Amino acid sequence: MTSAQTLPDELWLHVFSFLSWTDKLSARSTCSHFRQLLDKSRTLWREKPKTQTYIYTHSYSQVSTVIVRLL
């Protein structure tokens, strides 16, 4: 069990709810556990990005993967 998995998923989802789109994308790319949690939670991605810079700070494949999984 990795250190990220020692905390309950509900706690991680609560923490992620305070992050911006770009921060969620960054967290998503840190480990597979975070990617799975963020990908399965559609409510965390409902907020639209406040700026267009999120596409420039993250690769297009990261952003498109999240968008495709939400559809």
Stockholm file with secondary structure:
# STOCKHOLM 1.0

chainA/1-71         MTSAQTLPDELWLHVFSFLSWTDKLSARSTCSHFRQLLDKSRTLWREKPKTQTYIYTHSYSQVSTVIVRLL
#=GR chainA/1-71 SS CCGGGGSCHHHHHHHHTTSCHHHHHHHHTTCHHHHHHHHHCGGGGCSCCSSTHHHHHSCHHHHHHHHHHHC
#=GC SS_cons        CCGGGGSCHHHHHHHHTTSCHHHHHHHHTTCHHHHHHHHHCGGGGCSCCSSTHHHHHSCHHHHHHHHHHHC
//
